[in-house]
Amino acid sequence: AARIEKEVDDLTSPWAQFFIQSNVQDYLKQMRIPVLALNGAKDVQVPAQQNIDGIKNVIDEKWLTFKIYPELNHLFQPAITGLPMEYSKIETTISPEVASDISDWLTKL
């Protein structure tokens, strides 16, 4: 019961309400700087292709670099199911490939 109350409180907090009601595309349309968009294909919280497509629709191609990692979850960990309950069972904090790609992208700026 306490867990459910906490989840309800979290979802009804001012931050959660702002997050739910905000249209990220409104902010992305204003971006005039390089953007790196990364997703894990096994992310069950943010559908990878749908997210990348949405970003591609509003950010000029000259500013955008994107990549979807086939075997990674929401936290960029190698995953079997991608479910949040699996996160703590995975020893890898972040895929070395993702860390390298971020580093390479930053170096090229």
Buried (B, 14 or more C-beta within 10 A) or exposed (E): EEEEEEEEEEEEEEEEEEEEEEEEEEEBEEBEEBBBBBBBBBBBEEEBEEBBEBBEEBBEEEEBBBBBBEBBBBBBBBBEEBEEEBEEEEEEEEBEBBEEBBEEBEEEE
